[in-house]
Amino acid sequence: MQNKQLTISSSNITRCFLLFIVLLTIGIGLYGYNYTNAWLAEKKYTLNSIAGSLQKRIDAYRYMTYQVYDKFGNAPAQNVDPGLQETRLRPDVYYVEKPHKKTDAVIFGSHDENTLAMIANISDYLDTRWGAKTENYAMYYLNGQDNSLSLITTQPLKELASRFRESYLTTSADERRAEMLQQANMLDERESFSDLRKQRFQNAYSFSIRTTFNQPGHLATVIAFDLPINDIIPANLARANFLLLPDDVDLDDSAIPADTVLGTHATMSGGWVEFSAALPNAPLKVVYRVSAINLAIDLLRNNIWLIAVNLLLLALSMLSIYFIRRQYIRPSENMAVELEAERALNQEIISSLPSGLLVYSFANNTVIASNKIAEHLLPHLSLQKIAHMAEQHHGVIQATVNNEVYEIRIFRSQLSPDTYLFLMHDQDKEVMVNKRLQQARREYDKNVQARKLMLHNLGIELNQPVRKMHDLVDRLHSRPDEEQQQALLAS
């Protein structure tokens, strides 16, 4: 049995390489799509975790706010420690001297001893709460009884006041007083939140939770806590890209599933990719913004080797297509064109032969080449039988087809023993042609004899006058006298 091999052509090789390039491109696209989705899912999970941590911190300081107000703000007149003192840093700015130095306290504005004792007690209370904290915490207390503003923080206020006493404390106090007075005037809003703020002198961000307590006969008391978020945000996320915005969507927890309420969303806003997660128990949502250009650059940088390998494979594939087409396929195509031209020339020569010609392969019973004469005789011939008989008679036999005698000569191929060449001569036609040739020869011979006879007779007829003329010329030469010549010509 012969081995069956696939035919390699330019179109097949080109299709294979194009398929490989398409699959490689699709693979790169799918990997990029999956990697981007995984990155987005990871950021959503991280933001959801940050939102949960913020909510826990808000809940904790809600409880602490009420503890501070119930224990100190709404308590009866408190005893003043005789050793408690305050230092005047500048007009209407008083620094509370106290033995425990975890927190510093400053009172802005005129106040009485009861306010001083309350702030000192609150500072002692916060010393125990913030003793192990490493982040900067602060509490602002707007006293509705004497309209004084107090600040208790873990920052060393006395050092800051000495260095920046002209602007820092007063500016910060004025801003916070304005915010808290605005909060106190909002009768329908008991609790509010600020945006994220960057703390001065350090790369730290915080937000404020403000709570209003109404007292009959007095102005409202407002307590605000500045809560840091640096310890909540992972180190690989830029804190400057975070926003804390009010959540305008009013959701009914009883009607909407929990996964919808607490879901994290990713949207495109201009040239930014924004991730937003709503806090479950606060009218806030935390937003993380990433530049789309920076995101693309970051994704490319993290996958640079994989992308480089894929691009290298893509370039090698395209170069392989060019090299194979130039070195192998294009010469093969040129050769195929030449072979096709030779085949057409051979077919034209075969078709022009006056005899029938047939090349037949008995291995697969196919006609390799033939002309019209052979195709006309083929249905009436048994080639296998003719080949067998011709081999017994030195390759030549005669066969009768439609009362016409043909001489068939066969030649066996040396390269393919099962392939034979059949030459078919029409004997009747050849005899007729020979007869016509003989008749034409006879007619030609007759014409030649007739021409010879005519020329012979013509020579006989012309011979006597020519002789007379020759004799006359001789006599004229022999008589030099002109009168004799004239007389001779006249005779």
MOGI-V707745 format. One record per residue. N is the residue number from 1. RES is the residue in one small letter. PSI is psi in whole degrees, 0 to 359 (NA if undefined). OMEGA is omega in radians with two decimals (* if undefined). NEAR is the number of other C-alpha atoms within 12 Angstrom. Layout:
# MOGI-V707745
n = {N/N}
res = {RES/RES}
psi = {PSI/PSI}
omega = {OMEGA/OMEGA}
near = {NEAR/NEAR}
This chain:
# MOGI-V707745
n = {1/2/3/4/5/6/7/8/9/10/11/12/13/14/15/16/17/18/19/20/21/22/23/24/25/26/27/28/29/30/31/32/33/34/35/36/37/38/39/40/41/42/43/44/45/46/47/48/49/50/51/52/53/54/55/56/57/58/59/60/61/62/63/64/65/66/67/68/69/70/71/72/73/74/75/76/77/78/79/80/81/82/83/84/85/86/87/88/89/90/91/92/93/94/95/96/97/98/99/100/101/102/103/104/105/106/107/108/109/110/111/112/113/114/115/116/117/118/119/120/121/122/123/124/125/126/127/128/129/130/131/132/133/134/135/136/137/138/139/140/141/142/143/144/145/146/147/148/149/150/151/152/153/154/155/156/157/158/159/160/161/162/163/164/165/166/167/168/169/170/171/172/173/174/175/176/177/178/179/180/181/182/183/184/185/186/187/188/189/190/191/192/193/194/195/196/197/198/199/200/201/202/203/204/205/206/207/208/209/210/211/212/213/214/215/216/217/218/219/220/221/222/223/224/225/226/227/228/229/230/231/232/233/234/235/236/237/238/239/240/241/242/243/244/245/246/247/248/249/250/251/252/253/254/255/256/257/258/259/260/261/262/263/264/265/266/267/268/269/270/271/272/273/274/275/276/277/278/279/280/281/282/283/284/285/286/287/288/289/290/291/292/293/294/295/296/297/298/299/300/301/302/303/304/305/306/307/308/309/310/311/312/313/314/315/316/317/318/319/320/321/322/323/324/325/326/327/328/329/330/331/332/333/334/335/336/337/338/339/340/341/342/343/344/345/346/347/348/349/350/351/352/353/354/355/356/357/358/359/360/361/362/363/364/365/366/367/368/369/370/371/372/373/374/375/376/377/378/379/380/381/382/383/384/385/386/387/388/389/390/391/392/393/394/395/396/397/398/399/400/401/402/403/404/405/406/407/408/409/410/411/412/413/414/415/416/417/418/419/420/421/422/423/424/425/426/427/428/429/430/431/432/433/434/435/436/437/438/439/440/441/442/443/444/445/446/447/448/449/450/451/452/453/454/455/456/457/458/459/460/461/462/463/464/465/466/467/468/469/470/471/472/473/474/475/476/477/478/479/480/481/482/483/484/485/486/487/488/489/490/491}
res = {m/q/n/k/q/l/t/i/s/s/s/n/i/t/r/c/f/l/l/f/i/v/l/l/t/i/g/i/g/l/y/g/y/n/y/t/n/a/w/l/a/e/k/k/y/t/l/n/s/i/a/g/s/l/q/k/r/i/d/a/y/r/y/m/t/y/q/v/y/d/k/f/g/n/a/p/a/q/n/v/d/p/g/l/q/e/t/r/l/r/p/d/v/y/y/v/e/k/p/h/k/k/t/d/a/v/i/f/g/s/h/d/e/n/t/l/a/m/i/a/n/i/s/d/y/l/d/t/r/w/g/a/k/t/e/n/y/a/m/y/y/l/n/g/q/d/n/s/l/s/l/i/t/t/q/p/l/k/e/l/a/s/r/f/r/e/s/y/l/t/t/s/a/d/e/r/r/a/e/m/l/q/q/a/n/m/l/d/e/r/e/s/f/s/d/l/r/k/q/r/f/q/n/a/y/s/f/s/i/r/t/t/f/n/q/p/g/h/l/a/t/v/i/a/f/d/l/p/i/n/d/i/i/p/a/n/l/a/r/a/n/f/l/l/l/p/d/d/v/d/l/d/d/s/a/i/p/a/d/t/v/l/g/t/h/a/t/m/s/g/g/w/v/e/f/s/a/a/l/p/n/a/p/l/k/v/v/y/r/v/s/a/i/n/l/a/i/d/l/l/r/n/n/i/w/l/i/a/v/n/l/l/l/l/a/l/s/m/l/s/i/y/f/i/r/r/q/y/i/r/p/s/e/n/m/a/v/e/l/e/a/e/r/a/l/n/q/e/i/i/s/s/l/p/s/g/l/l/v/y/s/f/a/n/n/t/v/i/a/s/n/k/i/a/e/h/l/l/p/h/l/s/l/q/k/i/a/h/m/a/e/q/h/h/g/v/i/q/a/t/v/n/n/e/v/y/e/i/r/i/f/r/s/q/l/s/p/d/t/y/l/f/l/m/h/d/q/d/k/e/v/m/v/n/k/r/l/q/q/a/r/r/e/y/d/k/n/v/q/a/r/k/l/m/l/h/n/l/g/i/e/l/n/q/p/v/r/k/m/h/d/l/v/d/r/l/h/s/r/p/d/e/e/q/q/q/a/l/l/a/s}
psi = {144/146/129/123/148/139/121/118/169/321/320/314/317/318/319/314/320/321/318/317/318/315/320/318/318/320/316/316/316/320/315/320/313/320/318/318/319/320/317/318/321/320/322/317/317/316/323/321/320/317/320/320/320/319/320/319/321/316/319/318/343/313/317/325/314/327/315/316/318/322/325/317/323/11/160/179/132/150/138/127/127/331/359/128/161/145/131/113/322/173/129/20/118/131/128/120/129/156/325/127/18/321/148/148/138/138/130/127/169/143/168/181/330/320/319/315/320/316/322/318/319/321/319/321/317/338/319/328/320/13/321/4/142/341/163/120/154/150/133/133/110/106/121/345/318/7/31/153/128/145/126/122/162/354/147/94/330/321/318/321/324/328/323/39/341/337/320/301/315/318/314/319/319/318/315/325/319/318/317/326/322/321/322/331/348/99/333/4/107/331/141/165/151/171/173/135/143/124/146/151/7/158/72/145/145/168/163/142/120/132/133/135/120/137/127/131/358/168/161/144/133/129/128/133/131/114/122/157/2/324/348/325/131/155/337/2/133/122/333/344/3/143/147/108/154/141/111/346/121/104/143/110/335/341/341/136/158/325/335/320/317/14/151/134/149/126/160/128/98/235/21/148/119/128/128/138/125/141/138/333/36/146/51/159/139/132/132/123/135/132/133/324/314/324/314/318/320/317/319/320/323/339/31/321/318/316/321/318/316/318/324/316/320/316/319/323/315/322/324/318/314/316/314/318/324/321/330/308/316/315/323/321/319/319/321/322/317/317/322/321/318/320/318/321/317/319/323/319/316/319/334/352/141/346/160/137/132/127/119/137/118/350/317/13/55/150/120/316/147/163/182/324/315/321/327/324/342/317/341/2/144/97/323/317/318/317/319/317/322/324/331/345/42/32/11/129/166/140/148/126/117/48/22/134/128/139/121/124/138/147/130/136/138/332/323/101/338/5/131/150/124/125/125/115/133/107/317/317/323/320/317/320/319/319/317/324/318/318/318/324/319/316/323/315/318/317/322/316/318/319/321/316/318/319/325/313/319/324/321/316/325/350/315/311/325/321/317/317/323/319/320/319/320/318/324/323/330/344/100/344/136/325/323/321/320/323/322/321/327/330/NA}
omega = {3.13/3.12/3.11/-3.12/3.10/3.12/3.14/3.12/-3.13/-3.12/-3.14/3.14/3.12/3.12/3.14/3.14/3.10/3.08/3.11/3.13/3.13/3.12/3.11/3.11/3.10/3.11/3.10/3.13/3.14/3.11/3.10/3.11/-3.13/3.14/3.12/3.10/3.11/3.12/3.11/3.13/3.13/3.12/3.09/3.13/3.14/-3.13/3.09/3.08/3.09/3.12/3.10/3.12/3.08/3.14/3.10/3.13/3.11/3.12/-3.14/-3.10/2.91/3.12/-3.13/3.12/3.13/3.07/3.14/-3.10/-3.11/-3.09/-2.98/-3.05/-3.09/-3.12/3.06/-3.09/-3.06/3.12/-3.13/3.10/-3.12/-3.12/-3.11/-3.12/3.06/-3.10/3.14/3.13/3.08/-3.11/3.12/3.05/-3.04/3.11/-3.09/3.08/-3.13/-3.05/-3.11/-2.97/3.07/3.11/3.02/-3.11/3.11/3.12/3.12/3.10/3.14/-3.09/3.12/-3.11/3.13/3.09/3.11/-3.14/-3.14/-3.12/3.10/3.12/3.10/3.11/3.08/3.12/-3.14/3.05/3.13/-3.14/-3.05/-3.07/-3.09/-3.10/3.07/3.09/3.13/3.08/3.12/3.06/3.06/-3.10/3.07/-3.05/-3.13/-3.10/3.14/3.10/3.08/3.12/-3.13/3.12/3.05/-3.05/3.08/3.08/3.08/-3.03/-3.08/3.10/3.11/-3.12/-3.14/-3.11/-3.04/-3.03/-3.09/-3.02/-2.90/-3.03/-3.08/3.14/3.13/-3.13/3.13/3.13/-3.12/3.11/3.13/3.12/-3.07/3.05/3.07/3.09/-3.13/-3.13/3.11/-3.06/-3.08/-3.10/-3.09/-3.07/3.11/-3.11/3.09/3.01/3.07/3.12/3.01/-3.12/-3.13/3.03/3.10/-3.12/-3.11/-3.12/-3.13/3.03/-3.06/2.97/-3.06/-3.13/-3.09/3.08/-3.13/3.12/3.13/3.10/-3.14/3.00/-3.14/3.06/-3.11/3.08/-3.12/3.06/2.98/-3.05/3.12/3.12/-3.09/-3.12/3.13/-3.06/3.08/-3.06/-3.10/3.11/-3.13/-3.11/-3.14/-3.13/-3.13/3.05/3.04/-3.01/3.05/3.14/-3.08/-3.09/3.11/-3.05/3.07/-3.07/-3.11/-3.08/-3.06/3.14/-3.08/-3.13/3.07/-3.13/-3.04/-3.07/3.07/-3.05/3.07/-3.11/3.05/3.11/-3.06/3.10/-3.09/2.96/-3.05/3.02/-3.12/3.11/-3.14/3.05/-3.02/-3.04/3.10/-3.13/-3.09/2.96/3.11/-3.06/3.05/-3.06/3.10/3.07/-3.13/3.12/3.11/3.09/3.13/3.13/3.14/3.11/3.11/-3.13/3.14/-3.11/-3.01/-3.09/3.11/3.13/3.13/3.12/3.14/3.10/3.08/3.09/3.12/3.12/3.11/3.12/-3.13/3.07/3.11/3.09/-3.13/-3.10/-3.11/3.13/-3.09/-3.02/-3.01/-2.99/-3.10/3.02/3.11/3.11/3.09/3.10/3.12/3.10/3.12/3.12/3.12/3.10/3.11/3.12/3.11/3.11/3.11/3.13/3.10/3.11/3.14/-3.13/-3.11/-3.12/3.11/3.14/3.08/3.13/-3.10/3.02/-2.99/3.09/3.11/-3.14/3.12/3.07/3.13/3.07/-3.12/3.13/3.13/3.00/-3.03/-3.14/3.14/3.12/3.11/-3.10/-3.02/-3.14/-3.08/-3.06/2.99/-3.00/3.14/-3.14/3.13/3.13/3.14/-3.13/-3.12/3.10/3.12/-3.10/3.05/3.03/-3.13/3.03/3.03/3.14/-3.14/3.12/3.14/3.11/3.07/-3.09/3.13/3.00/-3.07/3.06/3.13/3.08/-3.09/-3.13/3.10/-3.13/3.14/-3.06/-3.12/-3.12/-3.08/3.03/-3.14/3.02/-3.02/3.12/3.09/-3.09/3.13/3.13/3.12/3.10/3.13/3.11/3.12/3.11/3.13/3.10/3.12/3.13/3.10/3.11/3.12/3.11/3.12/3.12/3.10/-3.14/3.12/3.13/3.13/3.13/3.12/-3.14/3.13/3.13/3.12/3.12/3.12/3.11/3.12/-3.11/-3.08/-3.04/-3.08/3.10/-3.13/3.12/3.12/3.12/3.14/3.12/3.12/3.12/3.13/-3.13/3.11/3.11/-3.10/3.14/-3.10/-3.13/-3.06/-3.13/3.09/3.12/3.14/3.12/3.11/3.13/-3.12/3.11/*}
near = {4/6/5/6/6/8/9/16/19/25/18/16/24/24/17/19/26/22/20/23/26/20/20/25/22/17/21/25/16/14/22/24/16/16/22/23/16/15/22/27/19/18/30/30/22/27/37/33/26/36/37/28/28/35/29/21/29/34/20/18/31/29/17/26/35/25/20/33/33/17/19/31/34/25/17/14/16/21/18/18/19/12/13/22/21/30/21/21/27/22/16/21/32/33/36/38/29/27/18/21/24/29/38/40/46/47/46/40/28/22/26/22/22/26/39/42/33/36/48/38/33/40/39/29/25/33/26/17/23/29/20/14/20/16/25/35/37/39/42/42/48/44/41/31/25/23/26/36/42/48/44/42/40/33/28/23/31/30/15/22/27/17/14/19/20/16/16/22/36/28/17/23/29/23/17/33/33/18/30/40/30/24/31/32/21/20/17/12/18/24/30/31/33/29/25/30/25/25/25/16/12/13/17/27/32/35/34/36/43/38/39/37/34/27/17/11/9/14/23/31/40/45/48/45/40/36/42/35/37/31/21/28/29/17/12/12/20/18/29/24/24/34/32/36/24/22/22/12/18/17/20/13/15/9/11/13/12/16/15/19/27/30/26/33/27/26/21/16/16/12/15/20/25/29/36/39/43/40/38/33/24/32/27/33/38/42/37/38/33/31/21/19/15/15/20/22/14/17/25/20/14/17/19/17/13/19/22/17/15/26/19/19/22/26/19/20/27/24/19/24/28/20/17/23/23/16/16/19/23/19/18/19/19/17/15/16/14/14/16/15/14/14/18/15/14/19/22/16/18/25/22/16/20/18/29/31/37/36/32/32/25/22/16/12/14/16/22/25/28/32/28/21/26/34/24/18/30/25/12/18/23/17/32/21/16/31/32/20/20/26/19/14/15/15/23/24/26/25/28/20/23/14/12/19/20/30/27/36/33/34/28/24/16/10/10/16/14/21/27/36/33/41/37/42/31/29/22/20/19/19/16/13/14/14/14/15/14/14/14/14/14/14/14/15/14/14/14/14/14/14/14/14/14/14/15/14/13/14/15/14/13/14/15/13/14/14/15/13/15/14/16/21/17/15/19/20/15/14/17/14/13/13/12/16/19/15/14/20/16/9/8}
